[in-house]
Every structure is written in C-alpha cells, then in structure tokens.
Amino acid sequence: MKGIRLLVSGATAVALMTASSAAAPIASDAHSILPSTLADNTDAEQSYVILAQNQSGGLTAKDVKGVSGVALPLTILTKRKSTENNLYAISGLPKDAMLSAGKHRNQIWMVKQKDIHSLSLRTPKGYTGSFHVVVTRWEDAVRPAETCVFLVRISDAHAQTSAIPVSPAPKEKVAKPYIRTQKENMLYNRAIRQLKQTDVAGSRSILEYLASKGDPEAAFALGKSYDPAVLDKMYLQGVEPDIEKAREWYSKARKLGNPQAQSHIEAIDNP
C-alpha cells in the first residue's frame, strides 16, 4: 500500500499517513502523525478534496443531518472483524463541536472500538453549515489503515422555529354597550325586586329574557342567582345553588361586557 493522503478543510489539518506509521504513533498521540507545519495550522481554509490510493471499502459511514445543540447519532460501519484494540481517528469537526466519547487534541478525536457504534455528535447552539468528517481506523502495523469520509449538514433549530409565522390568538370580541329600552329597564328592576323577595323563579325568567337580548347586567344577575356565595349572603331559603350555571351566566355576562363577571368566575374556581 503506497499510502492514503487526505486533504480536509476548516478546523482539521492535512494528514499524510503511510502503513509503516499507522499503528503505534497514533495510539499514543494522534497529533504526532501530522507534519508540524500542518498540525499547528488548524484554521486553514481549504477545499474538501479526498485523494485515496488503494482505499479499502471495509470502513463506511452515512451522511447525516441534524440541528445545532442537539446530539446527532453517527453511523460508522466496518466490514472487517473488529477487535478491542481498534482505534478510530476522527477529524474535520467544527470548532467547539463535541463527540459523545473519545479524547481530542487539536480537533482530532481518538475513539475506541467499544464506543464507535454508539457515537454521536453535538455542534454548538446556533451553528449552521456543512462539513466533511474523516474517519480513519487503525488495528496494527500489519494491516493497512482504512479511511472513509461522510458529510454532515447542520441547521439552527432556533432559526427554524422563529421562521415559522405564528398567527396571533384571536381576540375576544367586546360587545357594544347595551342600552335598555324604557320597558326593558322596568322589567330589569322588577326582576331584581323579585329576587330579593325570594321569587327566584319569576326573577330568573325575566332576566333570561333580557340576557337573550344582550343585556350584560341581566346575565350577571342570573349568575348571582345561582352563585352559592351570593345566595348565602341573601339568606334565601329553599333556593338551590348551581355552580355550573353560575359560571355559565357569569361567562356570558363577561362576553357581553360586564366588568365584574371575571372576578366572580375566579371566586368560583378558587373557593
């Protein structure tokens, strides 16, 4: 095997590897296999080019896509029988990106065999872009190294969420102020007197008629006629309270524009 030359961009460097130097040096220090002038130039901006001589198809990986700040599972596969001595060098990750296992130095990660199949990648929040990741597997000095490259596409979850238009919640329509006729005013006053005189049934029939015409005060008085707290204060004997009906009429009174109805609904819901 003449060797494998990998040229990648961004945070990674150019790695020149040969079979004779593929085993022991990388196991102790991944950075030591790189020429010093290239190992220190981790910010170099170069095009992604992959030139491989006698590259084996035994190591493969799938392209993946995800969102920034969220763990993205990686799929790295090998056809050759694996041993616990296998090591994987992974490079090409953007700055501050993290793998779920392994150790790194100068943007090169060393991952053990036991972690490679459950490996995941997490990019910093707000990161967007695409990058190639280079994976190289070493076993021993006899077997040649295997290399594969896959593409990662990352989008920003926050940007996606904020790009979706959110429709404003519909505003509750406020009814126009209700003005009673002279006759309706007389009926309302009669209903209130009947309620105080314990003629609850007669009072409610008049109030329901007025409430059906849009009178918020009539609907509010109906709610009070069913409200146990109000009935206790009026000392009405033989009148059964009904919380559900009280809430129903208070809600209608609120929609019709009565300003006191909401506080009575809250008092019912939080006794």
C-alpha positions in Angstrom: 0.0 0.0 0.0 1.5 3.3 -1.1 -0.5 5.3 1.4 -3.5 7.5 1.8 -3.5 11.2 1.5 -6.4 13.1 3.0 -6.9 16.8 2.5 -9.7 18.4 4.5 -10.7 21.9 5.5 -11.8 24.1 8.4 -10.7 23.0 11.9 -8.8 19.9 10.7 -5.4 19.7 9.1 -3.8 17.7 6.2 -3.0 14.2 7.3 -0.3 12.2 5.4 -0.4 8.6 6.6 1.5 5.5 5.5 1.2 1.9 6.6 4.5 1.9 8.4 3.5 4.8 10.7 -0.2 4.0 11.1 -0.2 2.0 14.3 2.0 2.9 17.3 2.3 6.6 16.9 -1.4 7.2 16.6 -2.3 5.1 19.6 -0.1 7.3 21.8 -0.7 10.7 20.3 -2.9 11.3 17.2 -1.3 14.7 16.7 2.2 13.2 16.3 1.5 11.7 12.9 0.9 15.1 11.4 3.7 17.2 10.0 4.3 20.0 12.5 3.7 22.8 10.0 0.3 21.4 9.2 -0.7 20.2 12.7 -0.5 23.8 14.0 -2.4 25.3 11.1 -5.9 24.1 12.3 -7.6 27.2 11.0 -6.5 26.7 7.4 -9.3 27.2 4.9 -9.0 24.7 2.0 -11.4 22.9 -0.3 -12.5 19.4 0.6 -10.5 17.0 -1.5 -10.1 13.3 -0.9 -7.3 11.6 -2.8 -7.1 7.9 -1.8 -4.7 5.2 -3.1 -5.8 1.6 -2.5 -8.6 2.9 -0.3 -10.5 0.0 1.3 -14.3 -0.3 1.2 -14.3 -2.0 4.6 -15.0 1.2 6.5 -18.1 3.2 5.6 -20.2 5.9 7.2 -23.5 7.5 6.2 -24.1 11.2 5.6 -26.2 12.7 8.4 -28.1 15.9 9.0 -29.4 17.5 12.3 -29.8 20.7 14.2 -27.3 22.6 16.3 -27.1 21.9 20.0 -28.8 18.5 19.7 -27.0 15.2 19.8 -26.8 13.7 16.3 -26.2 9.9 16.1 -23.4 8.9 13.7 -23.5 5.7 11.6 -19.9 4.3 11.1 -19.7 0.7 9.9 -16.9 -1.7 9.2 -17.0 -5.0 7.3 -13.7 -6.3 8.8 -13.9 -8.2 12.1 -13.2 -5.7 14.9 -11.1 -6.1 18.0 -11.0 -4.1 21.1 -7.6 -2.8 20.0 -9.1 -0.8 17.1 -8.7 2.9 17.3 -10.5 5.5 15.2 -9.2 9.0 14.4 -11.9 11.4 13.6 -11.2 14.9 12.2 -13.0 17.7 10.3 -15.3 18.7 13.1 -16.0 22.5 13.5 -14.7 24.4 16.5 -16.3 23.5 19.8 -18.2 20.5 18.3 -18.1 17.5 20.7 -18.3 13.7 20.3 -20.0 11.6 22.9 -16.9 9.5 23.5 -13.2 9.7 23.0 -10.4 12.1 23.6 -9.3 15.0 21.4 -6.4 17.3 20.7 -6.2 20.0 18.1 -9.6 19.0 16.6 -8.6 15.3 16.1 -10.6 12.8 18.2 -9.4 9.3 19.1 -12.3 6.9 19.7 -12.1 3.3 20.9 -13.8 0.4 19.2 -16.3 -0.1 22.0 -17.7 3.5 21.5 -17.7 3.8 17.7 -21.1 2.3 17.1 -22.9 4.5 19.7 -21.1 7.7 18.8 -23.0 10.9 18.5 -22.0 14.5 17.5 -23.2 17.7 19.1 -22.4 21.1 17.5 -22.6 24.4 19.4 -26.0 26.1 19.6 -26.6 28.5 16.7 -24.1 26.7 14.4 -25.2 26.2 10.7 -23.3 24.7 7.8 -22.0 21.6 6.2 -18.7 19.8 6.7 -16.9 16.6 5.9 -15.8 14.3 8.6 -12.8 12.0 8.1 -12.7 8.6 9.9 -9.5 6.5 9.9 -9.3 3.1 11.6 -6.0 1.6 12.9 -5.6 -2.0 14.1 -1.9 -2.9 13.9 1.2 -2.3 11.9 0.5 -5.3 9.6 -3.0 -4.4 8.4 -3.3 -1.1 6.4 -5.4 1.7 7.8 -8.9 2.2 6.5 -10.4 5.6 5.8 -13.9 6.9 4.9 -15.5 10.4 4.7 -19.1 11.4 5.3 -21.0 14.7 5.1 -22.7 16.4 8.0 -25.4 19.1 7.4 -26.4 21.2 10.5 -29.2 23.8 10.7 -30.2 26.1 13.5 -33.3 24.9 15.4 -33.9 28.4 16.8 -33.9 29.9 13.3 -36.3 27.3 12.0 -38.7 27.9 14.8 -38.6 31.7 14.5 -39.1 31.4 10.7 -42.5 29.8 11.2 -45.1 32.5 11.2 -47.2 32.4 14.3 -50.8 33.6 14.0 -51.9 35.9 16.8 -54.5 34.5 19.1 -57.9 35.7 18.2 -59.1 38.5 20.4 -62.3 38.0 22.2 -64.9 40.4 20.7 -66.1 43.0 23.1 -69.8 43.7 22.8 -71.0 47.2 22.3 -72.6 48.8 25.4 -76.2 47.6 25.7 -78.8 50.3 26.2 -82.1 49.1 27.6 -85.4 50.5 26.4 -87.7 52.0 29.0 -89.8 48.8 29.1 -86.7 46.6 29.5 -85.5 48.8 32.3 -88.8 48.4 34.1 -88.5 44.6 33.6 -85.0 44.5 35.0 -85.9 46.4 38.1 -88.9 44.1 38.7 -86.6 41.0 38.4 -84.2 42.4 40.9 -87.0 43.1 43.4 -88.4 39.6 42.9 -85.0 38.1 43.6 -84.7 40.0 46.9 -88.3 38.9 47.8 -87.3 35.2 47.2 -89.3 34.9 44.0 -86.3 33.4 42.3 -88.1 31.6 39.6 -90.0 34.7 38.4 -86.9 36.8 38.6 -84.9 34.3 36.5 -87.4 34.1 33.7 -87.3 37.9 33.2 -83.5 38.0 33.5 -83.1 35.2 30.9 -85.3 37.1 28.5 -83.2 40.3 28.9 -79.9 38.3 28.7 -81.1 36.7 25.4 -81.4 40.3 24.0 -77.7 41.0 25.0 -78.2 42.7 28.4 -74.9 42.1 30.4 -76.4 43.2 33.7 -79.2 40.7 33.3 -76.7 37.8 32.6 -74.6 38.9 35.6 -77.7 38.9 37.9 -78.6 35.4 36.6 -75.2 34.2 37.6 -75.6 35.7 41.1 -79.0 33.9 41.4 -77.1 30.5 41.1 -73.9 31.5 43.0 -73.8 29.8 46.4 -71.7 32.6 47.9 -74.2 35.3 46.9 -77.2 33.2 48.0 -75.7 32.7 51.4 -75.4 36.5 51.9 -79.0 37.0 50.8 -80.3 34.4 53.3 -82.6 32.9 50.7 -84.2 29.7 52.0 -85.1 26.8 49.7 -83.0 28.1 46.8 -80.6 25.5 45.4 -77.3 27.0 44.2 -75.7 25.7 41.0 -72.1 26.4 40.4 -72.0 25.3 36.8 -75.0 27.5 35.8 -73.5 30.4 37.8 -70.2 30.1 35.8 -72.1 29.8 32.6 -74.1 33.0 33.2 -71.0 34.9 34.5 -69.1 33.9 31.3 -71.9 35.2 29.1 -72.0 38.4 31.2 -68.3 38.8 30.7 -68.6 38.4 26.9 -71.4 40.9 26.8 -69.2 43.4 28.6 -69.9 43.2 32.3 -66.6 44.1 34.1 -67.4 42.3 37.4 -68.1 38.9 35.9 -64.5 37.8 35.7 -63.8 38.2 39.4 -66.9 36.1 40.3 -65.7 33.4 37.9 -62.3 33.4 39.6 -64.0 33.2 43.1 -66.0 30.2 42.0 -62.9 28.4 40.5 -60.8 29.2 43.6 -63.1 29.0 46.6 
